[in-house]
Amino acid sequence: MHEEPEVAVLRYGHRPGRDDRMTTHVGLTARALGADRVILPDNASQSRATVADITDRFGGPFEVEQTAELDATIDRWSGAVVHLTMYGERVQDVAGDIRQRHRSEPLLIVVGGEKVPFEVYDAADWNVAVTNQPHSEVAGLAVFLDRLFEGRELAQEWEDAENRVVPQASGKRVVDGDGAADES
Amino acid sequence: MHEEPEVAVLRYGHRPGRDDRMTTHVGLTARALGADRVILPDNASQSRATVADITDRFGGPFEVEQTAELDATIDRWSGAVVHLTMYGERVQDVAGDIRQRHRSEPLLIVVGGEKVPFEVYDAADWNVAVTNQPHSEVAGLAVFLDRLFEGRELAQEWEDAENRVVPQASGKRVVDGDGAADES
């Protein structure tokens, strides 16, 4: 989060149409759970627009970018690189070392689509598995970020929000930027 | 998990085609992160087949079911009901109470699709938000389960698996049921 070295999430691979929602959810999860920035493939413009719109309405700081150079983004990264994969080391075994490294260095978290080449496994400082079971790259990213930030991300403040949701035991309460409430 | 009172996940709502991957990811995340069972809507047969196939190959115990009666599943549940929603109470504030209740009672976790009626908010014992920000029902479920089980789910053993992934610092290693390895 925002006083610490940067955490960026790189969505590696995207098939327009088929992956739109997954890529959007990767971006929204990165934002909600404490990353500073998400970098999407250049063919994921629809997901980029959705994440930017949510940031406009619900606040930041959070950046969404696109790149045509996924591999170069990894190779040129000044800091540590984590690749999330079901084949990797167990998150519970390596999260402490990664947190330690992130105290002094920016962190790039690579979240795969369907096919990730071996070069990414080799380029990563850590290949990390949130369970060695097949499930969801969105779920893996969420648990990884929650453990990286040790829950601090759940209490973060949002700046320049048009809408703010007020926690409720039942029903919905949204306050706008002027403090007016829309309850239901 | 399996010596404790049951944890079931109910996917509330599904639009065939559009929601297939999200519903599949809800089911796979429920399985990988310690739930005992997922209950899908009756129109989510494709997601059911995928989750059942993964369970056959990567092990159980885990059950996948379908129902035409989403509301009745909630109303007839013998135990506690948690509804995950961005409008709810903060997970960091209520997880302890929910864990306490789950020590003696089965838990039903309701994961919404696009539209969840107010009756579900009223029927739930807890409406719980994994951040009050819009992101992903898959991410919310993942963080909720990891906090419910306090990480114990990451070390669970899988029975009757045809394939077992062996954690690796780099590359992929999968062992089959006979102990033979397929490395790459």
Boltz contact constraints between the chains, C-beta under 6 A:
constraints:
  - contact:
      token1: [A, 25]
      token2: [B, 136]
      max_distance: 6.0
  - contact:
      token1: [A, 28]
      token2: [B, 135]
      max_distance: 6.0
  - contact:
      token1: [A, 28]
      token2: [B, 136]
      max_distance: 6.0
  - contact:
      token1: [A, 29]
      token2: [B, 135]
      max_distance: 6.0
  - contact:
      token1: [A, 29]
      token2: [B, 136]
      max_distance: 6.0
  - contact:
      token1: [A, 29]
      token2: [B, 139]
      max_distance: 6.0
  - contact:
      token1: [A, 32]
      token2: [B, 131]
      max_distance: 6.0
  - contact:
      token1: [A, 32]
      token2: [B, 133]
      max_distance: 6.0
  - contact:
      token1: [A, 32]
      token2: [B, 135]
      max_distance: 6.0
  - contact:
      token1: [A, 54]
      token2: [B, 134]
      max_distance: 6.0
  - contact:
      token1: [A, 58]
      token2: [B, 133]
      max_distance: 6.0
  - contact:
      token1: [A, 86]
      token2: [B, 165]
      max_distance: 6.0
  - contact:
      token1: [A, 87]
      token2: [B, 165]
      max_distance: 6.0
  - contact:
      token1: [A, 87]
      token2: [B, 168]
      max_distance: 6.0
  - contact:
      token1: [A, 87]
      token2: [B, 172]
      max_distance: 6.0
  - contact:
      token1: [A, 89]
      token2: [B, 167]
      max_distance: 6.0
  - contact:
      token1: [A, 89]
      token2: [B, 169]
      max_distance: 6.0
  - contact:
      token1: [A, 90]
      token2: [B, 167]
      max_distance: 6.0
  - contact:
      token1: [A, 92]
      token2: [B, 154]
      max_distance: 6.0
  - contact:
      token1: [A, 121]
      token2: [B, 170]
      max_distance: 6.0
  - contact:
      token1: [A, 121]
      token2: [B, 171]
      max_distance: 6.0
  - contact:
      token1: [A, 127]
      token2: [B, 170]
      max_distance: 6.0
  - contact:
      token1: [A, 131]
      token2: [B, 32]
      max_distance: 6.0
  - contact:
      token1: [A, 131]
      token2: [B, 154]
      max_distance: 6.0
  - contact:
      token1: [A, 132]
      token2: [B, 165]
      max_distance: 6.0
  - contact:
      token1: [A, 132]
      token2: [B, 167]
      max_distance: 6.0
  - contact:
      token1: [A, 133]
      token2: [B, 32]
      max_distance: 6.0
  - contact:
      token1: [A, 133]
      token2: [B, 58]
      max_distance: 6.0
  - contact:
      token1: [A, 134]
      token2: [B, 54]
      max_distance: 6.0
  - contact:
      token1: [A, 135]
      token2: [B, 28]
      max_distance: 6.0
  - contact:
      token1: [A, 135]
      token2: [B, 29]
      max_distance: 6.0
  - contact:
      token1: [A, 135]
      token2: [B, 32]
      max_distance: 6.0
  - contact:
      token1: [A, 136]
      token2: [B, 25]
      max_distance: 6.0
  - contact:
      token1: [A, 136]
      token2: [B, 28]
      max_distance: 6.0
  - contact:
      token1: [A, 136]
      token2: [B, 29]
      max_distance: 6.0
  - contact:
      token1: [A, 136]
      token2: [B, 138]
      max_distance: 6.0
  - contact:
      token1: [A, 138]
      token2: [B, 136]
      max_distance: 6.0
  - contact:
      token1: [A, 138]
      token2: [B, 138]
      max_distance: 6.0
  - contact:
      token1: [A, 138]
      token2: [B, 139]
      max_distance: 6.0
  - contact:
      token1: [A, 139]
      token2: [B, 29]
      max_distance: 6.0
  - contact:
      token1: [A, 139]
      token2: [B, 138]
      max_distance: 6.0
  - contact:
      token1: [A, 139]
      token2: [B, 142]
      max_distance: 6.0
  - contact:
      token1: [A, 142]
      token2: [B, 139]
      max_distance: 6.0
  - contact:
      token1: [A, 142]
      token2: [B, 142]
      max_distance: 6.0
  - contact:
      token1: [A, 142]
      token2: [B, 143]
      max_distance: 6.0
  - contact:
      token1: [A, 143]
      token2: [B, 142]
      max_distance: 6.0
  - contact:
      token1: [A, 143]
      token2: [B, 146]
      max_distance: 6.0
  - contact:
      token1: [A, 146]
      token2: [B, 143]
      max_distance: 6.0
  - contact:
      token1: [A, 154]
      token2: [B, 92]
      max_distance: 6.0
  - contact:
      token1: [A, 154]
      token2: [B, 131]
      max_distance: 6.0
  - contact:
      token1: [A, 165]
      token2: [B, 86]
      max_distance: 6.0
  - contact:
      token1: [A, 165]
      token2: [B, 87]
      max_distance: 6.0
  - contact:
      token1: [A, 165]
      token2: [B, 132]
      max_distance: 6.0
  - contact:
      token1: [A, 167]
      token2: [B, 89]
      max_distance: 6.0
  - contact:
      token1: [A, 167]
      token2: [B, 90]
      max_distance: 6.0
  - contact:
      token1: [A, 167]
      token2: [B, 132]
      max_distance: 6.0
  - contact:
      token1: [A, 168]
      token2: [B, 87]
      max_distance: 6.0
  - contact:
      token1: [A, 169]
      token2: [B, 89]
      max_distance: 6.0
  - contact:
      token1: [A, 170]
      token2: [B, 121]
      max_distance: 6.0
  - contact:
      token1: [A, 170]
      token2: [B, 127]
      max_distance: 6.0
  - contact:
      token1: [A, 171]
      token2: [B, 121]
      max_distance: 6.0
  - contact:
      token1: [A, 172]
      token2: [B, 87]
      max_distance: 6.0
